Amino acid sequence: MKQKRIEPYIFLIPAVLLVLFIYLVPFIFSIIISLTNWNGIARSFDFVGISNYIELFQTKELRDVLKNNIIYFVEIVTVQNVLGIFLAVLLQEKFKGKNFFRAVLFLPTVICTVAIGFIWNLMLDPVSGFVPGLLSSIGLEKLSKVLWLADSKVAIHTISLVNVWQWVGQSMVIYLAGILSIDKSLYEACSIDGAGKSAKFWKITLPLMAPSLTINIIVTTIGTLKIYDLPFIMTGGGPGHATESLAINVYSSAFVYSRMGYGTAISLALFMFVLIVSLIQMKIMRKREDAVL
């Protein structure tokens, strides 16, 4: 009997060792490196304690970058989820061509982000871009002259909108699955009581979409707080540091300026930031789910 109980754990050992090797060992190594002044190349380095972390909190540039991350977080999470709910509610109705529109809206999520960044760069080009040309042709001359990626006050919001354009389809699909799983008899009962579409949405659809809302908000939050590819491809973090994210700062510190120890300290701080925000969100959303369900 004892042998039978041990056998499953013996078979799990290779998988556990693989996970430890892939995740735990690099994580421990990262913590050690963050306490040194290693440049990523030299064979020797000095132990500097928590000085990298102290510098991290004292650097004005990093505070500006953190502000950018917060802007990305607020804009993308809010707009993507509100728009995702709106599209899901719209496309759960029965009408001709709804599957086509679902596919079209979901399509950008399967396209490489690098390709999307380059495509939008071409579309937003102030000289030959499609967007300025379109705005000019419909009489919006003032908007057509906006430097969407070169103006430090506009560029970060442009990247947020492109990010929403790419991923709103994913949010829509998750919300759509949540809506379609709601018992239709609840809507029928509301109709008998004389409730309109608005009342059905606020009293039935939105509350019973709580699990979908939790998943979407947490996934969007994690993706947004560690955003790297779109800002890097579209602006390189510029103009100046106007669109730079913490992930880009990690890359530039570690590989451009050869400060691997400092860059690793930033990445660990980013990891803790994402973890704390996600756990807080999960706790709040789970309470809301329990209250509703």
C-alpha positions as CSV (number, residue, x, y, z in Angstrom):
1,M,0.0,0.0,0.0
2,K,2.8,2.4,0.9
3,Q,4.5,1.7,-2.4
4,K,1.3,2.6,-4.3
5,R,1.1,5.9,-2.5
6,I,4.7,6.9,-3.2
7,E,4.6,6.0,-6.9
8,P,2.6,9.0,-8.1
9,Y,5.1,11.3,-6.4
10,I,8.1,9.5,-7.9
11,F,6.6,10.1,-11.4
12,L,6.2,13.8,-10.5
13,I,9.8,14.3,-9.6
14,P,11.1,14.9,-13.2
15,A,8.4,17.5,-13.8
16,V,9.0,19.2,-10.5
17,L,12.8,19.3,-11.1
18,L,12.2,20.8,-14.5
19,V,10.0,23.6,-13.1
20,L,12.5,24.3,-10.4
21,F,15.3,24.5,-13.0
22,I,13.4,26.7,-15.4
23,Y,11.8,29.1,-12.8
24,L,13.2,28.9,-9.3
25,V,17.0,28.7,-10.1
26,P,16.9,31.8,-12.4
27,F,14.8,33.7,-9.9
28,I,17.3,33.0,-7.1
29,F,20.1,33.9,-9.4
30,S,18.3,37.2,-10.3
31,I,18.0,38.1,-6.6
32,I,21.8,37.5,-6.2
33,I,22.7,39.6,-9.3
34,S,20.4,42.5,-8.1
35,L,22.7,42.8,-5.1
36,T,25.8,43.3,-7.2
37,N,27.3,45.7,-9.7
38,W,27.8,43.1,-12.4
39,N,27.8,44.5,-15.9
40,G,26.7,41.3,-17.6
41,I,30.0,40.5,-19.2
42,A,32.8,40.6,-16.6
43,R,33.7,37.4,-14.7
44,S,34.1,39.3,-11.5
45,F,31.8,41.7,-9.7
46,D,31.3,43.3,-6.3
47,F,28.5,42.8,-3.8
48,V,26.8,46.2,-3.2
49,G,23.9,45.1,-1.0
50,I,20.7,47.0,-1.5
51,S,22.3,50.1,-3.1
52,N,20.7,49.2,-6.4
53,Y,17.3,49.3,-4.8
54,I,18.0,52.5,-3.0
55,E,19.1,54.1,-6.3
56,L,16.0,52.7,-7.9
57,F,13.7,54.7,-5.6
58,Q,15.8,57.9,-5.8
59,T,16.1,58.2,-9.6
60,K,13.8,60.8,-11.1
61,E,13.9,59.1,-14.5
62,L,12.5,55.9,-13.0
63,R,9.7,57.9,-11.2
64,D,8.7,59.3,-14.6
65,V,8.8,55.8,-16.1
66,L,6.6,54.5,-13.3
67,K,4.2,57.4,-14.0
68,N,4.0,56.2,-17.6
69,N,3.2,52.6,-16.5
70,I,0.4,54.0,-14.3
71,I,-1.0,55.9,-17.3
72,Y,-0.8,52.7,-19.5
73,F,-2.5,50.8,-16.7
74,V,-5.4,53.2,-16.2
75,E,-6.1,53.8,-19.8
76,I,-5.7,50.3,-21.2
77,V,-7.5,48.4,-18.4
78,T,-10.4,50.9,-18.4
79,V,-10.9,51.3,-22.1
80,Q,-10.3,47.7,-23.1
81,N,-12.7,46.3,-20.6
82,V,-15.5,48.8,-21.1
83,L,-15.2,48.4,-24.9
84,G,-14.9,44.6,-24.5
85,I,-18.2,44.5,-22.5
86,F,-19.9,46.8,-25.0
87,L,-18.8,44.7,-28.0
88,A,-19.7,41.4,-26.3
89,V,-23.2,42.7,-25.5
90,L,-23.6,44.0,-29.0
91,L,-22.4,40.7,-30.7
92,Q,-24.4,38.3,-28.5
93,E,-27.6,39.5,-30.3
94,K,-28.8,37.5,-33.3
95,F,-28.2,39.3,-36.6
96,K,-26.7,38.4,-39.9
97,G,-22.9,38.5,-40.1
98,K,-22.3,38.5,-36.3
99,N,-19.7,35.7,-36.6
100,F,-17.9,37.7,-39.3
101,F,-17.6,40.7,-36.9
102,R,-16.5,38.5,-34.0
103,A,-13.7,37.1,-36.2
104,V,-12.6,40.5,-37.5
105,L,-12.5,42.0,-33.9
106,F,-10.5,38.9,-32.6
107,L,-8.1,38.8,-35.6
108,P,-5.6,41.5,-34.3
109,T,-4.9,39.3,-31.2
110,V,-3.3,36.6,-33.3
111,I,-1.1,39.0,-35.2
112,C,2.5,39.5,-34.0
113,T,2.7,42.6,-31.9
114,V,5.9,43.7,-33.7
115,A,4.1,43.6,-37.0
116,I,1.3,45.7,-35.5
117,G,3.7,48.2,-34.2
118,F,5.4,48.7,-37.6
119,I,2.0,48.8,-39.4
120,W,0.7,51.5,-37.1
121,N,3.9,53.5,-37.5
122,L,3.3,53.6,-41.2
123,M,-0.3,54.4,-40.8
124,L,0.4,57.3,-38.4
125,D,3.3,58.8,-40.4
126,P,2.7,62.5,-40.6
127,V,3.8,62.8,-44.2
128,S,2.5,59.6,-46.0
129,G,0.4,57.9,-43.3
130,F,-3.1,56.7,-43.9
131,V,-4.6,58.2,-40.7
132,P,-3.4,61.8,-41.3
133,G,-4.6,61.5,-44.9
134,L,-8.0,60.2,-43.9
135,L,-8.5,62.9,-41.2
136,S,-7.5,65.6,-43.8
137,S,-9.9,64.2,-46.4
138,I,-12.9,64.4,-44.0
139,G,-12.1,68.0,-43.0
140,L,-10.3,67.4,-39.7
141,E,-7.2,69.4,-40.7
142,K,-6.2,70.1,-37.1
143,L,-6.2,66.5,-36.1
144,S,-4.4,65.5,-39.3
145,K,-1.4,67.6,-38.3
146,V,-1.0,66.0,-34.8
147,L,2.3,64.2,-34.4
148,W,0.8,61.0,-32.9
149,L,4.1,59.4,-32.0
150,A,6.5,62.4,-31.9
151,D,4.5,64.7,-29.5
152,S,5.5,63.8,-25.9
153,K,1.9,64.7,-24.7
154,V,0.2,62.5,-27.3
155,A,2.4,59.5,-27.9
156,I,1.7,57.6,-24.8
157,H,-2.1,57.8,-25.4
158,T,-1.6,56.7,-29.0
159,I,0.2,53.6,-27.9
160,S,-2.5,52.9,-25.3
161,L,-5.2,53.1,-28.1
162,V,-3.2,50.8,-30.4
163,N,-2.8,48.3,-27.5
164,V,-6.5,48.4,-26.9
165,W,-7.2,47.9,-30.6
166,Q,-5.0,44.8,-30.6
167,W,-6.4,43.1,-27.4
168,V,-10.0,44.2,-27.1
169,G,-11.0,41.2,-29.2
170,Q,-9.6,38.9,-26.6
171,S,-11.5,40.6,-23.8
172,M,-14.7,40.6,-26.0
173,V,-14.5,36.8,-26.4
174,I,-14.1,36.2,-22.7
175,Y,-17.1,38.5,-21.9
176,L,-19.1,36.9,-24.7
177,A,-18.5,33.4,-23.2
178,G,-19.7,34.8,-19.8
179,I,-22.8,36.3,-21.3
180,L,-23.7,33.2,-23.3
181,S,-23.4,31.0,-20.1
182,I,-26.2,33.1,-18.3
183,D,-29.5,31.2,-18.0
184,K,-31.9,32.6,-20.6
185,S,-34.9,32.1,-18.2
186,L,-33.6,35.0,-16.1
187,Y,-34.0,37.4,-19.1
188,E,-37.5,35.9,-19.8
189,A,-38.5,36.5,-16.2
190,C,-37.3,40.1,-16.5
191,S,-39.2,40.6,-19.7
192,I,-42.4,39.3,-18.0
193,D,-41.8,41.9,-15.2
194,G,-41.6,44.6,-17.9
195,A,-37.8,45.2,-17.7
196,G,-36.1,46.8,-20.7
197,K,-32.7,46.1,-22.2
198,S,-30.9,48.6,-19.9
199,A,-32.4,47.0,-16.7
200,K,-31.5,43.5,-17.9
201,F,-27.9,44.6,-18.5
202,W,-27.4,46.2,-15.1
203,K,-29.4,43.7,-13.0
204,I,-28.6,40.4,-14.8
205,T,-25.8,40.6,-17.4
206,L,-23.2,42.7,-15.6
207,P,-23.5,41.0,-12.1
208,L,-23.4,37.5,-13.6
209,M,-20.4,38.4,-15.7
210,A,-18.3,38.7,-12.5
211,P,-16.0,35.7,-13.2
212,S,-15.3,37.0,-16.7
213,L,-14.7,40.5,-15.4
214,T,-12.2,39.1,-12.8
215,I,-10.2,37.2,-15.5
216,N,-10.1,40.1,-17.9
217,I,-9.1,42.7,-15.4
218,I,-6.3,40.6,-13.9
219,V,-5.0,39.5,-17.3
220,T,-5.2,43.0,-18.7
221,T,-3.5,44.4,-15.6
222,I,-0.5,42.0,-15.7
223,G,-0.1,42.5,-19.5
224,T,-0.2,46.3,-19.1
225,L,2.1,46.7,-16.2
226,K,4.8,44.7,-18.0
227,I,4.2,46.3,-21.4
228,Y,7.3,46.4,-23.6
229,D,6.8,45.5,-27.2
230,L,4.5,48.2,-28.5
231,P,6.3,51.2,-26.9
232,F,9.7,49.8,-27.9
233,I,8.7,49.2,-31.6
234,M,6.6,52.4,-32.1
235,T,8.7,55.0,-30.2
236,G,11.6,53.3,-28.6
237,G,10.4,54.8,-25.3
238,G,10.6,58.3,-26.7
239,P,10.3,61.1,-27.4
240,G,12.6,61.5,-24.4
241,H,11.2,59.1,-21.8
242,A,7.6,60.0,-22.6
243,T,6.4,56.5,-23.5
244,E,9.1,54.4,-21.8
245,S,7.8,51.6,-19.6
246,L,9.5,49.9,-16.7
247,A,10.2,46.8,-18.9
248,I,12.0,49.0,-21.5
249,N,13.9,50.6,-18.6
250,V,15.0,47.2,-17.5
251,Y,16.3,46.4,-21.0
252,S,18.1,49.7,-21.4
253,S,19.7,49.5,-18.0
254,A,20.9,45.9,-18.3
255,F,21.9,45.7,-22.0
256,V,22.4,49.2,-23.3
257,Y,24.1,50.7,-20.3
258,S,25.7,47.4,-19.1
259,R,24.2,47.7,-15.6
260,M,22.9,44.1,-15.2
261,G,22.7,44.3,-11.4
262,Y,20.7,47.5,-11.5
263,G,18.5,46.3,-14.4
264,T,17.8,43.1,-12.5
265,A,16.8,45.1,-9.4
266,I,14.3,47.1,-11.5
267,S,12.9,43.8,-12.9
268,L,12.4,42.3,-9.4
269,A,10.7,45.6,-8.3
270,L,8.4,45.4,-11.3
271,F,7.7,41.7,-10.5
272,M,6.7,42.6,-6.9
273,F,4.6,45.6,-8.1
274,V,2.7,43.4,-10.6
275,L,2.2,40.7,-8.0
276,I,0.9,43.1,-5.3
277,V,-1.5,44.9,-7.7
278,S,-2.8,41.5,-9.1
279,L,-3.3,40.0,-5.6
280,I,-5.2,43.1,-4.4
281,Q,-7.4,43.1,-7.6
282,M,-8.0,39.4,-7.2
283,K,-9.1,39.7,-3.6
284,I,-11.5,42.6,-4.4
285,M,-13.0,40.9,-7.5
286,R,-13.4,37.5,-5.7
287,K,-15.3,39.3,-2.9
288,R,-17.5,40.9,-5.6
289,E,-18.1,37.4,-7.2
290,D,-19.1,35.9,-3.8
291,A,-21.5,38.7,-3.2
292,V,-23.1,38.3,-6.6
293,L,-23.1,34.5,-6.8
